[in-house]
Amino acid sequence: MRNLFSAVIVFSPAKGSNVWRKQMSNISSISHFLLLPLADTRQLQLLHFCLFLGISLAALLANGLIISAVACGHLLHTPMFFFLLNLALTDLGSICTTVPKAMHNSLWDTRNISYTGCAAQLFMFLFFISAEVPLLTIMCYDRYVSICKPLHYGTLLGSRACAHMAAAAWASGFINALLLTANTFSLPLCQGNALSQFFCEVPHILKLSCSHSKLRELGIIVVGTILAFGCFLFIVFSYVQIFRAVLRIPSEQGRHKAFSTCLPHLSVVSLFLSTGMFAYLKPPSISSPSLDLAVSVLYSVVPPALNPFIYSLRNQELKAAVWTLITGCFQKH
């Protein structure tokens, strides 16, 4: 994998073969990276291990129950729950990509991650995060159609259309992750191998690159920002239309029901995009290792654990399906 990423380095004839050999030497000299430890003392490391273990188990259990309930519950075979199942898959994937290595390092008091392991972790994390952004946008479109164009809901969100939109979200996540990972690891790294993060992340890898690659570094960040910002604008526009339609509903009960279907999605979007954008777009003047660590935990670890509870808290159909699934398992045993 390292050879694959190294092969996409852009060769500039003006620089000469000496510069190219120097870049290749800088890349090949790095066999592993050093991740930021979650704590300085052994006691705090074990505390962080237990905390991450609890969060990851909660995320695995909650998202697993949602996936099982939606897959097995025939009453939940609707576009809204189909997209929720896909969202649960991205949450499971993202937390399983970053947390296990952090827990391993805390438990065994290490910081190492191999070059190939770092590249694989970055690709998988970007894949799931990049797929989650368009999925949240599609879920917003689902709410928009159900409230603003209810008579066309079956036409605009048929089973084939839902499958195509979900496939497009996963495909865009894969392409974005592949391009960002390949471009990030094709940069010459000459600033050491210590990452100021508990997992491999694009901005912290870019800090290790040589100074003459700033334009490419900026391009890498802009690609991801454009995707996220475009989805954000679509979500904002859609919710403006949704709120206008809801306020025109004559009955208070109807308005409350419409708001109830939108509130979980709006909460998830606000938590994910606000923490993610702050992590990637915050000014360098306020950046610090402790702040970067706290923000990265907020957008990479907390949402996968909270999203299932946010969606199931106000959704009676989902709670009933999960309860039926749990009681059915106990009755079999």
PyMOL commands that set and color helices and strands:
alter all, ss='L'
color gray80, all
select helices_A, chain A and resi 2-6+17-28+42-72+74-76+79-108+115-148+150-156+159-186+202-206+211-247+252-281+284-286+289-300+302-313+316-332
alter helices_A, ss='H'
color red, helices_A
select strands_A, chain A and resi 32-34+112-114
alter strands_A, ss='S'
color yellow, strands_A
deselect
rebuild
show_as cartoon
